[in-house]
Amino acid sequence: GERAWRFLEPMEVQCTYRRLSCSAVAVHGEGGEQVLAGVQPEVVRIVTVVSEKEVAKILPRAHSEFGFGAAFSACGDLYVTCTTSPYICVYDREGWLVREFGAEGSGEGQLGNPSRLAFSPEGELFVTDMGNGRVQVFREDGAFVREFRRQHMMSLMRFGGSFVPCHVCVAPDSSIICSDFVSKKVHVFDGEGRFVRSIGSHGDGDGQLLDPSGLCVGARGEILVADMERNDVQVFSKEGALLQRIGVGGDTDVDLGRDV
C-alpha cells in the first residue's frame, strides 16, 4: 500500500506551527491524523498538521543538540540524529525516548557523523555517515544490516575526488538517491549500491545545482531537489530529466526565499 510517511530534509524551512525555523522536518500519517515533526537544535516539536496542536515537545539529552536528520517509521516512531554524539535517538508518538543506537567509530553500526535519515518502503533505515563517507542501513530496532562505502561507490561512478553522501532518500523501487557534499550533484544507485546515474551539474541554470539541501521522491518516482543557494525546488524524472522548477520565475512561480 501507500507509505504512511513522507520525508523532507531542507537545511532551513519555515514550519506552519508558529513559523519555526527548523533544520529538519518529517511528516507522518494522512488527513486529520497527520503530524509534523519540526527539528531545532534545542527542541523537537510534534504538531498536528490540520489543527497545529502540539502533541509532543522533545528535549535532547544533557550537553547534546539535535542534528539535521529526522524520519518517521511506518508505526509513527521518530528517529532523530544528534550533532554532538554518534547516536540516533528514537521517540514514540508521545515524545518518550524508546531507544538509541550507534557508537563512535568506523566499524559496522558505528557512526562518525550521522547526518540525514530516510526509511525505505521495506522499513529499513538509511543513514548518511558523513564522517566515514558511507551510507549505513539499519533495522528499526537499530540492528546493523549493511553499508555502502565510499570506495565501492567511487569505483562504480568512475569520477575523481572524494564522495561524501549528505542527504538521502529511497524511491519506491528501492533506488537510493544521495546528494554529494563535495560535487553538489545528486547520484542515483540501485538497491545494492551500484551507481546508475548522476543528476545535475554545478550552476544556476535549469537542471543545475548549487547546494542541494533536501531530497524526496514522488509517488511515480520523481526526484525533488531543494536547493538553498538557488532558492528553488527542481523536479526530475527518475531518468534524470528536468520536469519542473518551483521558485521565482519557474514553472510554479513562488518566492521560496531562504526557506527551501
Disulfide bonds with the S-S distance in Angstrom:
none
